[in-house]
Amino acid sequence: MSRRQLLVVVVLLTGACTGGPPESAPSTRMPVKQPSLINEDTRPENVLHFVRDVLDARTVELADGTAVRVAQLAAPPDCWSAGALAFARSTLLASAVRINRFLSGEVNLTLEDGTDYALLAVQRGVLRAEGADGGPLISAETEAAAANRGLWGPPCNGLDAAPPLAAPPIPNAPGTPGTPGTTTRAALPPQSPTTTEPRPTTTQPRPTTTTPRPPARVCAVAYRVTNQWPGGFQASVTVRNTGTSTINGWTLRWSFADGQTVDGMWNATSRQSGATVNAVNANYNPQIAPGASVQIGFNGSVRGRNSVPGVFALNGEACTVE
């Protein structure tokens, strides 16, 4: 190798050793923005609330004690108030729901599966629509009325009360002035002049009103976590009949708050939909006599917290939690 060729090799090796790494292409990813606690948009429709009590067919009490009224529903007539309350309790009590605030301060309420409660109640003929000029509620009310569902059938027949009876017109008697073929109202007898006498001023005692007490609960429930391990737990539920009549066939309902699921249940059959659990009596324990109780148990799965349910309903009636 000549001296000139050796010099070229040395120059090439020196350039290779001192050269930097190739520049990388600029990143096209957008920088991640840290969430801010200020002006953060919280969507109430993504929050589950649990119905602790049903006050009437369109008003519920949530687990935190807040009472909310469902918008665009009219109060049921007296002839259908009991049926409307029974429907609301069987549909909402001890269930998980989502709420959205409405313009009037009332709420839109949807069940956990996305069913709109107001639309469902109107479709079944349980309640009437109110404040809706058109749309699905009016269509549902028209359909229910045409099918005579709920309050549109007997005994209500769609009416709150019978229409007032108008006084019939009295025909003109022969020989009295008036246009032939016309009718006039009967004239009132002349009134004798009356003298106004001063009324004695007496102080009337104010009537004392007492707020009626809510009806006594017909059941009491004790829920206990008896064992717990990573990812699972075991619980027992005791149901006591606090009423005066025997319960013949029962379904106990509650809702979990932390995503728990029932894996296996004994002394009852479990049916779970989302957070809501229905425990149906076994074929050997359908009756609970007054003062008696029945105990069920189950194994469950859980991730993280395992809070105890605070609302229970037996056959649609709210129970006392012990």
Secondary structure as a PSIPRED ss2 file (coil, helix, strand):
# PSIPRED VFORMAT (PSIPRED V4.0)

   1 M C   1.000  0.000  0.000
   2 S C   1.000  0.000  0.000
   3 R H   0.000  1.000  0.000
   4 R H   0.000  1.000  0.000
   5 Q H   0.000  1.000  0.000
   6 L H   0.000  1.000  0.000
   7 L H   0.000  1.000  0.000
   8 V H   0.000  1.000  0.000
   9 V H   0.000  1.000  0.000
  10 V H   0.000  1.000  0.000
  11 V H   0.000  1.000  0.000
  12 L H   0.000  1.000  0.000
  13 L H   0.000  1.000  0.000
  14 T H   0.000  1.000  0.000
  15 G H   0.000  1.000  0.000
  16 A H   0.000  1.000  0.000
  17 C H   0.000  1.000  0.000
  18 T H   0.000  1.000  0.000
  19 G C   1.000  0.000  0.000
  20 G C   1.000  0.000  0.000
  21 P C   1.000  0.000  0.000
  22 P C   1.000  0.000  0.000
  23 E C   1.000  0.000  0.000
  24 S C   1.000  0.000  0.000
  25 A C   1.000  0.000  0.000
  26 P C   1.000  0.000  0.000
  27 S C   1.000  0.000  0.000
  28 T C   1.000  0.000  0.000
  29 R C   1.000  0.000  0.000
  30 M C   1.000  0.000  0.000
  31 P C   1.000  0.000  0.000
  32 V C   1.000  0.000  0.000
  33 K C   1.000  0.000  0.000
  34 Q C   1.000  0.000  0.000
  35 P C   1.000  0.000  0.000
  36 S C   1.000  0.000  0.000
  37 L C   1.000  0.000  0.000
  38 I C   1.000  0.000  0.000
  39 N C   1.000  0.000  0.000
  40 E C   1.000  0.000  0.000
  41 D C   1.000  0.000  0.000
  42 T C   1.000  0.000  0.000
  43 R C   1.000  0.000  0.000
  44 P H   0.000  1.000  0.000
  45 E H   0.000  1.000  0.000
  46 N H   0.000  1.000  0.000
  47 V C   1.000  0.000  0.000
  48 L C   1.000  0.000  0.000
  49 H E   0.000  0.000  1.000
  50 F E   0.000  0.000  1.000
  51 V E   0.000  0.000  1.000
  52 R E   0.000  0.000  1.000
  53 D E   0.000  0.000  1.000
  54 V E   0.000  0.000  1.000
  55 L E   0.000  0.000  1.000
  56 D E   0.000  0.000  1.000
  57 A C   1.000  0.000  0.000
  58 R C   1.000  0.000  0.000
  59 T E   0.000  0.000  1.000
  60 V E   0.000  0.000  1.000
  61 E E   0.000  0.000  1.000
  62 L E   0.000  0.000  1.000
  63 A C   1.000  0.000  0.000
  64 D C   1.000  0.000  0.000
  65 G C   1.000  0.000  0.000
  66 T C   1.000  0.000  0.000
  67 A E   0.000  0.000  1.000
  68 V E   0.000  0.000  1.000
  69 R E   0.000  0.000  1.000
  70 V E   0.000  0.000  1.000
  71 A C   1.000  0.000  0.000
  72 Q C   1.000  0.000  0.000
  73 L E   0.000  0.000  1.000
  74 A C   1.000  0.000  0.000
  75 A C   1.000  0.000  0.000
  76 P C   1.000  0.000  0.000
  77 P C   1.000  0.000  0.000
  78 D H   0.000  1.000  0.000
  79 C H   0.000  1.000  0.000
  80 W H   0.000  1.000  0.000
  81 S H   0.000  1.000  0.000
  82 A H   0.000  1.000  0.000
  83 G H   0.000  1.000  0.000
  84 A H   0.000  1.000  0.000
  85 L H   0.000  1.000  0.000
  86 A H   0.000  1.000  0.000
  87 F H   0.000  1.000  0.000
  88 A H   0.000  1.000  0.000
  89 R H   0.000  1.000  0.000
  90 S H   0.000  1.000  0.000
  91 T H   0.000  1.000  0.000
  92 L H   0.000  1.000  0.000
  93 L C   1.000  0.000  0.000
  94 A C   1.000  0.000  0.000
  95 S C   1.000  0.000  0.000
  96 A E   0.000  0.000  1.000
  97 V E   0.000  0.000  1.000
  98 R E   0.000  0.000  1.000
  99 I E   0.000  0.000  1.000
 100 N E   0.000  0.000  1.000
 101 R E   0.000  0.000  1.000
 102 F C   1.000  0.000  0.000
 103 L C   1.000  0.000  0.000
 104 S C   1.000  0.000  0.000
 105 G C   1.000  0.000  0.000
 106 E C   1.000  0.000  0.000
 107 V E   0.000  0.000  1.000
 108 N E   0.000  0.000  1.000
 109 L E   0.000  0.000  1.000
 110 T E   0.000  0.000  1.000
 111 L E   0.000  0.000  1.000
 112 E C   1.000  0.000  0.000
 113 D C   1.000  0.000  0.000
 114 G C   1.000  0.000  0.000
 115 T C   1.000  0.000  0.000
 116 D E   0.000  0.000  1.000
 117 Y H   0.000  1.000  0.000
 118 A H   0.000  1.000  0.000
 119 L H   0.000  1.000  0.000
 120 L H   0.000  1.000  0.000
 121 A H   0.000  1.000  0.000
 122 V H   0.000  1.000  0.000
 123 Q H   0.000  1.000  0.000
 124 R C   1.000  0.000  0.000
 125 G C   1.000  0.000  0.000
 126 V C   1.000  0.000  0.000
 127 L C   1.000  0.000  0.000
 128 R C   1.000  0.000  0.000
 129 A E   0.000  0.000  1.000
 130 E C   1.000  0.000  0.000
 131 G C   1.000  0.000  0.000
 132 A C   1.000  0.000  0.000
 133 D C   1.000  0.000  0.000
 134 G C   1.000  0.000  0.000
 135 G C   1.000  0.000  0.000
 136 P H   0.000  1.000  0.000
 137 L H   0.000  1.000  0.000
 138 I H   0.000  1.000  0.000
 139 S H   0.000  1.000  0.000
 140 A H   0.000  1.000  0.000
 141 E H   0.000  1.000  0.000
 142 T H   0.000  1.000  0.000
 143 E H   0.000  1.000  0.000
 144 A H   0.000  1.000  0.000
 145 A H   0.000  1.000  0.000
 146 A H   0.000  1.000  0.000
 147 A C   1.000  0.000  0.000
 148 N C   1.000  0.000  0.000
 149 R C   1.000  0.000  0.000
 150 G H   0.000  1.000  0.000
 151 L H   0.000  1.000  0.000
 152 W H   0.000  1.000  0.000
 153 G C   1.000  0.000  0.000
 154 P C   1.000  0.000  0.000
 155 P C   1.000  0.000  0.000
 156 C C   1.000  0.000  0.000
 157 N C   1.000  0.000  0.000
 158 G C   1.000  0.000  0.000
 159 L C   1.000  0.000  0.000
 160 D C   1.000  0.000  0.000
 161 A C   1.000  0.000  0.000
 162 A C   1.000  0.000  0.000
 163 P C   1.000  0.000  0.000
 164 P C   1.000  0.000  0.000
 165 L C   1.000  0.000  0.000
 166 A C   1.000  0.000  0.000
 167 A C   1.000  0.000  0.000
 168 P C   1.000  0.000  0.000
 169 P C   1.000  0.000  0.000
 170 I E   0.000  0.000  1.000
 171 P E   0.000  0.000  1.000
 172 N C   1.000  0.000  0.000
 173 A C   1.000  0.000  0.000
 174 P C   1.000  0.000  0.000
 175 G C   1.000  0.000  0.000
 176 T C   1.000  0.000  0.000
 177 P C   1.000  0.000  0.000
 178 G C   1.000  0.000  0.000
 179 T C   1.000  0.000  0.000
 180 P C   1.000  0.000  0.000
 181 G C   1.000  0.000  0.000
 182 T C   1.000  0.000  0.000
 183 T E   0.000  0.000  1.000
 184 T E   0.000  0.000  1.000
 185 R C   1.000  0.000  0.000
 186 A C   1.000  0.000  0.000
 187 A C   1.000  0.000  0.000
 188 L C   1.000  0.000  0.000
 189 P C   1.000  0.000  0.000
 190 P C   1.000  0.000  0.000
 191 Q C   1.000  0.000  0.000
 192 S C   1.000  0.000  0.000
 193 P C   1.000  0.000  0.000
 194 T C   1.000  0.000  0.000
 195 T C   1.000  0.000  0.000
 196 T C   1.000  0.000  0.000
 197 E C   1.000  0.000  0.000
 198 P C   1.000  0.000  0.000
 199 R C   1.000  0.000  0.000
 200 P C   1.000  0.000  0.000
 201 T C   1.000  0.000  0.000
 202 T C   1.000  0.000  0.000
 203 T C   1.000  0.000  0.000
 204 Q C   1.000  0.000  0.000
 205 P C   1.000  0.000  0.000
 206 R C   1.000  0.000  0.000
 207 P C   1.000  0.000  0.000
 208 T C   1.000  0.000  0.000
 209 T C   1.000  0.000  0.000
 210 T C   1.000  0.000  0.000
 211 T C   1.000  0.000  0.000
 212 P C   1.000  0.000  0.000
 213 R C   1.000  0.000  0.000
 214 P C   1.000  0.000  0.000
 215 P C   1.000  0.000  0.000
 216 A C   1.000  0.000  0.000
 217 R C   1.000  0.000  0.000
 218 V C   1.000  0.000  0.000
 219 C E   0.000  0.000  1.000
 220 A E   0.000  0.000  1.000
 221 V E   0.000  0.000  1.000
 222 A E   0.000  0.000  1.000
 223 Y E   0.000  0.000  1.000
 224 R E   0.000  0.000  1.000
 225 V E   0.000  0.000  1.000
 226 T E   0.000  0.000  1.000
 227 N E   0.000  0.000  1.000
 228 Q E   0.000  0.000  1.000
 229 W E   0.000  0.000  1.000
 230 P C   1.000  0.000  0.000
 231 G C   1.000  0.000  0.000
 232 G E   0.000  0.000  1.000
 233 F E   0.000  0.000  1.000
 234 Q E   0.000  0.000  1.000
 235 A E   0.000  0.000  1.000
 236 S E   0.000  0.000  1.000
 237 V E   0.000  0.000  1.000
 238 T E   0.000  0.000  1.000
 239 V E   0.000  0.000  1.000
 240 R E   0.000  0.000  1.000
 241 N E   0.000  0.000  1.000
 242 T C   1.000  0.000  0.000
 243 G C   1.000  0.000  0.000
 244 T C   1.000  0.000  0.000
 245 S C   1.000  0.000  0.000
 246 T C   1.000  0.000  0.000
 247 I E   0.000  0.000  1.000
 248 N E   0.000  0.000  1.000
 249 G C   1.000  0.000  0.000
 250 W C   1.000  0.000  0.000
 251 T E   0.000  0.000  1.000
 252 L E   0.000  0.000  1.000
 253 R E   0.000  0.000  1.000
 254 W E   0.000  0.000  1.000
 255 S E   0.000  0.000  1.000
 256 F C   1.000  0.000  0.000
 257 A C   1.000  0.000  0.000
 258 D C   1.000  0.000  0.000
 259 G C   1.000  0.000  0.000
 260 Q C   1.000  0.000  0.000
 261 T E   0.000  0.000  1.000
 262 V E   0.000  0.000  1.000
 263 D E   0.000  0.000  1.000
 264 G E   0.000  0.000  1.000
 265 M E   0.000  0.000  1.000
 266 W E   0.000  0.000  1.000
 267 N C   1.000  0.000  0.000
 268 A E   0.000  0.000  1.000
 269 T E   0.000  0.000  1.000
 270 S E   0.000  0.000  1.000
 271 R E   0.000  0.000  1.000
 272 Q E   0.000  0.000  1.000
 273 S E   0.000  0.000  1.000
 274 G C   1.000  0.000  0.000
 275 A C   1.000  0.000  0.000
 276 T E   0.000  0.000  1.000
 277 V E   0.000  0.000  1.000
 278 N E   0.000  0.000  1.000
 279 A E   0.000  0.000  1.000
 280 V E   0.000  0.000  1.000
 281 N E   0.000  0.000  1.000
 282 A C   1.000  0.000  0.000
 283 N C   1.000  0.000  0.000
 284 Y C   1.000  0.000  0.000
 285 N C   1.000  0.000  0.000
 286 P C   1.000  0.000  0.000
 287 Q E   0.000  0.000  1.000
 288 I E   0.000  0.000  1.000
 289 A C   1.000  0.000  0.000
 290 P C   1.000  0.000  0.000
 291 G C   1.000  0.000  0.000
 292 A C   1.000  0.000  0.000
 293 S E   0.000  0.000  1.000
 294 V E   0.000  0.000  1.000
 295 Q E   0.000  0.000  1.000
 296 I E   0.000  0.000  1.000
 297 G E   0.000  0.000  1.000
 298 F E   0.000  0.000  1.000
 299 N E   0.000  0.000  1.000
 300 G E   0.000  0.000  1.000
 301 S E   0.000  0.000  1.000
 302 V C   1.000  0.000  0.000
 303 R C   1.000  0.000  0.000
 304 G C   1.000  0.000  0.000
 305 R C   1.000  0.000  0.000
 306 N C   1.000  0.000  0.000
 307 S C   1.000  0.000  0.000
 308 V C   1.000  0.000  0.000
 309 P C   1.000  0.000  0.000
 310 G C   1.000  0.000  0.000
 311 V C   1.000  0.000  0.000
 312 F E   0.000  0.000  1.000
 313 A E   0.000  0.000  1.000
 314 L E   0.000  0.000  1.000
 315 N C   1.000  0.000  0.000
 316 G C   1.000  0.000  0.000
 317 E E   0.000  0.000  1.000
 318 A E   0.000  0.000  1.000
 319 C C   1.000  0.000  0.000
 320 T E   0.000  0.000  1.000
 321 V E   0.000  0.000  1.000
 322 E C   1.000  0.000  0.000
